[in-house]
Amino acid sequence: MNDYATHMGYAFTFERPAPGNTFSLNNWQMGFVREAMREAGAAAGQGLEQVLRTPGLEPAEQTVDMEKFLSNSNWHVSGEEAGFVASRLRLAASKDVISDLMSFFDDAPDEVEQWIEDFADFNERSVPHDGYRVR
């Protein structure tokens, strides 16, 4: 994976098996991805709110409950939810929200934006496979 790999983390697997059906992040990486999802309005909940509050990225009816990304307890993220997560992460990146958000973190490595792009890509690819499981 990379220098940040650990044995504990999150494995994402398409609901219906297909080539390229897995993706993983360690706990530390997932922390940054969660913050990006929150700021993008892709996921919300657990008592925390957006910091930057960028117009067009407000939580919406399709916003996924953040609980699905706080544990690796076999949560199902539907294809519709995955598509929304991908589109919001891409929109946030295009508005420089991700880079602005990461400037608040002292320990945000340069690779964070790539992790978020890779996670958006995985979400997009999972749509025709009924989404994915968080394990």
Steps between C-alpha positions, in 0.01 A plus 500: 500500500743773624694616805173571681373143482401330823320180580198680642269687274212492260441263212233593248359223281237522225167355606496286183847365417674633191857568389660782698244453775712597801657810648658560839619778727663479839339673799715811469428541126129442557495782755601748229258352247214527753579868557499559125164321471359716780623821338365387161157437650534137388469364855377662819409427857663404827465856632763660277433755228678651204774753566513687168130480407560542129187591297382201298647248744240523772370167635203388290232236512746256337775565757612169650500443876859532620444196723557279194860625483588492871543126531576200286180324610379379159296813426339504156545818296246476218584576139299821524687606814836410343420708192412796721820464704709491182331802344527708818868415554578593140303826530678588825838433338410718199415788738835454686307413816712191565832687484358786710373255761828309518686824576338485847679172580863501613543134407324491161742338255522600136329174397165588661350643183599183313335281767182702463513478121556124522208464742276706268606275212420185699158640595429580136606152383280335766175658377407229245586233759238614756760700695733343752557368849717673759705233676 
